[in-house]
Amino acid sequence: MITDFNELYAGNTEIQKKRYSELTEHFSTFFDINDGIEYFSAPGRTEVGGNHTDHQHGRVLAAAVNMDIIAAAVKTDDNIITLKSHEYEKVDRVDVSVLDIQDAEREKSASLIRGVCARCVELGYKAGGFSAYTMSSVLKGSGLSSSAAFEVLVVTILNHLYNDDKISAVEVAQIAQYAENVYFGKPSGLMDQTASSVGGFTAIDFNDPKSPKLEKIDFDLKKYGHNLCIVDTKGSHADLTGEYASIPVEMKSVAGFFGKEVLRDVDEIEFVKNIAVLREKFGDRAVLRAMHFFDDNRTALDEAEALKAGDFEKFLTLVKKSGTSSLMKLQNVFASSAPSQQGITLGLAVTERILNGKGTFRVHGGGFAGTMQAYVPDELLAEYISGVESVFGEGSCHVLSVRNAGGTKVIGI
């Protein structure tokens, strides 16, 4: 995809021009290169519906947002990818001629770069060297999926520099997910990468993850007098890989009882008939998490249908239903290893007091630490921002807008 700068950042071009100017200066200073620079962007994403359903081949509703990772890049002929992120001191250098998994890179950004290259080559695409400098407005650990945006950005750069933009948006997402699952070592689903790669509000059905069904939905919260807010509760995502991994592991253990790999392929009626046996074999939490999947898989579809029908009140009711299921059944609002740290739960409770029956709210993204999501009426927005920021600090509440473009080359700056 190639997107004009003014189209991509409509209404915010002056701030973004300054940002890209700073990016160019940093790139030129770091690499001592001033010519032939190309620019790329990949957005963060917000999960609208379907919490932890994607890795079980379920349905989700997601949207790309106006926070993104941008890159200045130049193609090189040395077969080395050199990538400097503005937010980190470390420089990643990956030799594209060596594509085997490197154990020392596990859970590090270099593994994502190498994994992306390996999967591109495996699928018959090309990978090669480039120098890139990145800057991000996607808050790390914010639940807006900075890791997926980073992965999509790397694939997007390779897609343009080496593959004439032949890799489709869905394939970009699949390559990115492969790198995160296999090379980085995090068993994530495909929602984050797909939302970042495709852009806009998108209903996604992962029943066939090799060919997910996508449906773009024309949805403008402002028409309904509401704002989409993401609240950063300042929880750390460090050392939470085990907490995230436990969800698909437990869900798949239940699916395995029925001879299936994922819950999407399990008959819900048979599941209900066997709850007593399942709890004895796998524990109550695994059963509850499986119940959440069946419920939220339906809810994500119902949410998309409500938006298409213009039934916003029903949509809000369904969002609340999804959030309640995550809280009670999925149990991803705080880490079991750190029960005294419950920022998300506190954020939900504070939000409930401020909204007082208006709008709605839920856990956002993977959970355990980080962010919650709220749909706030216009008349309560100022009070809401003030209220949550008095608890979690200035700048912790982010009012988002939806971006139609996914991972893209940016022109016309």
Buried (B, 14 or more C-beta within 10 A) or exposed (E): BEBBBEEBBEEEBEEBBEBBEEBBEBBBEBBEBEEEBBBBBBBBBBBBBBBBBBBBBBBBBBBBBBBBBBBBBBBBEEEBBBBBBBEEEEEBEBEBEEBEBBEEBBEBBBBBBBBBBBBBEEEEBBBBBBBBBBBBBBBEBBBBBBBBBBBBBBBBBBBBBBBEEEBEBBBBBBBBBBBBBBBBBBBBBBBBBBBBBBBBBBBBBBBEBEEBEBEEBEBEBEEBEBBBBBBBBBBBBEEBBEBBBBBBEBBBBBBEBBEBEBBBEBEBEEBEEBBEEBBEEBEEBBBBBBBBBBBBBBBBBBBBBBBBEEEBEBBBBBBBBBBEBBBEBBBBBBBEEBEEBBBBBBBBEBBEEBBEEBBBBBBBBBBBBBBBBBBBBEEBBEEBBEBBBEBBEEEBBBEBBBBBBBBBBBEEB
